[in-house]
Amino acid sequence: MFGKKRATTAIAHKIRAIKNCAVHPAFLDEDVVDAADVDDSYLAFAGALHDFIDTVEERYAAKGEAGLNASFVREQWMLHLRDSPPTRVEFRIAREHFRRLIGVL
């Protein structure tokens, strides 16, 4: 379906898309959280999403496309995001990009 270069580009694009579904926790310092009135649910989601992304990116960087398979990505999604509220818009967007990433893999 995809040539190797197209698949690699699509994988990288989907990983970036998932990453951008939540502000990285490093940017959510206490003052920002207070000023923006960020709820605990969002903080938990953002942390879990970025833990998922870190794990997937590390595997992708270490082993390339061959080391990043659909079963590994699904396993990491369940490990990190199974408790995320499905009503949260950011989660639904991330889940759709996740499904597309699985489709590419």
Backbone torsions as a table, in degrees:
resi	resn	phi	psi	omega
1	MET	NA	-52.0	178.8
2	PHE	-110.0	144.4	167.8
3	GLY	-74.0	163.2	-176.5
4	LYS	-56.8	-45.1	-178.9
5	LYS	-66.3	-42.3	178.5
6	ARG	-64.2	-40.8	179.3
7	ALA	-64.8	-43.0	179.1
8	THR	-62.2	-42.6	177.9
9	THR	-64.3	-42.4	-180.0
10	ALA	-65.4	-40.5	178.8
11	ILE	-62.6	-49.3	-179.9
12	ALA	-60.5	-40.4	179.4
13	HIS	-63.2	-44.5	-178.6
14	LYS	-66.6	-38.5	177.7
15	ILE	-63.1	-43.5	177.3
16	ARG	-63.0	-40.3	-179.4
17	ALA	-62.4	-44.1	178.9
18	ILE	-64.3	-43.9	-179.4
19	LYS	-57.2	-36.9	-176.0
20	ASN	-82.1	5.7	178.1
21	CYS	-80.5	-7.9	177.6
22	ALA	-150.8	147.2	175.3
23	VAL	-65.5	134.7	179.1
24	HIS	-61.6	136.5	-178.3
25	PRO	-54.6	-26.2	178.6
26	ALA	-61.6	-26.4	179.5
27	PHE	-88.8	-6.2	-177.3
28	LEU	-101.0	59.3	177.7
29	ASP	-70.2	169.6	-173.3
30	GLU	-56.5	-40.9	-179.5
31	ASP	-65.2	-41.1	178.8
32	VAL	-65.7	-45.6	179.8
33	VAL	-58.9	-45.2	179.1
34	ASP	-65.7	-47.1	-177.3
35	ALA	-64.5	-37.1	-177.6
36	ALA	-89.9	-3.8	-179.1
37	ASP	55.1	49.6	-179.3
38	VAL	-75.9	134.5	-178.9
39	ASP	-87.0	161.9	-178.1
40	ASP	-63.0	-33.2	179.2
41	SER	-61.5	-42.5	178.6
42	TYR	-66.1	-42.3	179.8
43	LEU	-60.4	-42.6	178.7
44	ALA	-64.6	-43.9	178.8
45	PHE	-62.2	-47.6	-178.3
46	ALA	-60.8	-42.9	178.5
47	GLY	-64.0	-45.0	-179.7
48	ALA	-65.2	-41.6	-180.0
49	LEU	-62.1	-44.2	-178.3
50	HIS	-74.3	-26.5	171.3
51	ASP	-65.5	-42.5	176.2
52	PHE	-59.5	-49.8	-178.1
53	ILE	-62.0	-43.9	179.6
54	ASP	-57.6	-44.5	-179.8
55	THR	-63.8	-46.3	-179.5
56	VAL	-65.4	-44.7	180.0
57	GLU	-63.6	-40.2	178.6
58	GLU	-62.2	-43.7	179.5
59	ARG	-65.1	-42.2	-179.7
60	TYR	-64.4	-41.9	179.7
61	ALA	-67.0	-38.6	-176.6
62	ALA	-76.7	-39.4	-171.3
63	LYS	-119.0	-4.6	179.7
64	GLY	70.9	-165.4	-177.0
65	GLU	-59.1	-36.6	-178.0
66	ALA	-65.4	-31.5	-178.8
67	GLY	-85.2	-9.8	-178.4
68	LEU	-106.4	93.9	-179.7
69	ASN	-110.2	166.9	-174.8
70	ALA	-61.0	-39.1	-177.8
71	SER	-67.0	-39.0	177.0
72	PHE	-63.2	-45.6	-178.3
73	VAL	-65.3	-42.3	176.7
74	ARG	-60.8	-44.0	179.5
75	GLU	-59.6	-44.7	-179.8
76	GLN	-68.1	-37.2	177.5
77	TRP	-59.7	-47.9	-179.5
78	MET	-65.8	-39.2	-179.7
79	LEU	-62.6	-44.1	-173.7
80	HIS	-94.5	-31.1	-168.9
81	LEU	-120.3	7.2	-177.0
82	ARG	-62.0	-25.8	-179.0
83	ASP	-94.9	3.5	-179.9
84	SER	-69.4	139.7	-178.2
85	PRO	-69.3	122.3	-178.4
86	PRO	-66.8	-13.0	179.3
87	THR	-82.8	-15.6	-179.1
88	ARG	-71.8	125.6	-177.1
89	VAL	-57.3	-43.7	-178.4
90	GLU	-59.9	-38.5	178.6
91	PHE	-65.6	-43.8	-179.4
92	ARG	-62.8	-38.3	177.9
93	ILE	-67.5	-46.1	178.8
94	ALA	-60.3	-40.7	-179.9
95	ARG	-63.5	-38.0	177.9
96	GLU	-66.0	-42.2	176.1
97	HIS	-65.3	-36.3	175.8
98	PHE	-59.7	-46.4	179.0
99	ARG	-61.0	-39.4	178.6
100	ARG	-68.4	-37.2	175.8
101	LEU	-62.1	-44.8	177.5
102	ILE	-59.0	-40.7	178.2
103	GLY	-61.2	-36.6	178.8
104	VAL	-72.6	-38.1	-178.5
105	LEU	-71.8	NA	NA
